[in-house]
Amino acid sequence: MSSLPHAVSDPLVWGPPGAIPDERKLRSLGQALAEVLAGRRPAESVADRLTERAYRELVRAGRMIEAKRPPFVGSPHVKEPKDGAVEMCLLVHCGERSHVLAVRLERRGVQWLCTDFETA
């Protein structure tokens, strides 16, 4: 069994008209982003889920979450501010101090891509 983190497997595919990605897929993406921001997963593992600009920002940001143990994200709180856009925030549990991760996704064809993220 490899100790390297695996890539996020299923793409965030657009479902029926008006549908947003299901909570499981959104949480999986949030978990993967939190692991990258904590330095526990390579950014390349989520590259196909981000726009080029968001990926460059993720690589530039480097380690933004200090965590003595692997981060664990809670359930996403999801809003759809306009058709074709989803914003979610997740609580990232890291031991003594928790963080918040905000993520914006936009529909590009049949796939949802992360266009922006922020953590505190």
Buried (B, 14 or more C-beta within 10 A) or exposed (E): EEEEBEBBEEBBEBEEEEEBBEEEBBBBBBBBBBBBBBEBBBBEBBBEBBBEEBBEBBBEBEEBBEBEEBBBBBEBEBEEEEEEBBBBBBBBBBEEEBBEBBBBBBBEEEBBBBBBBEBE
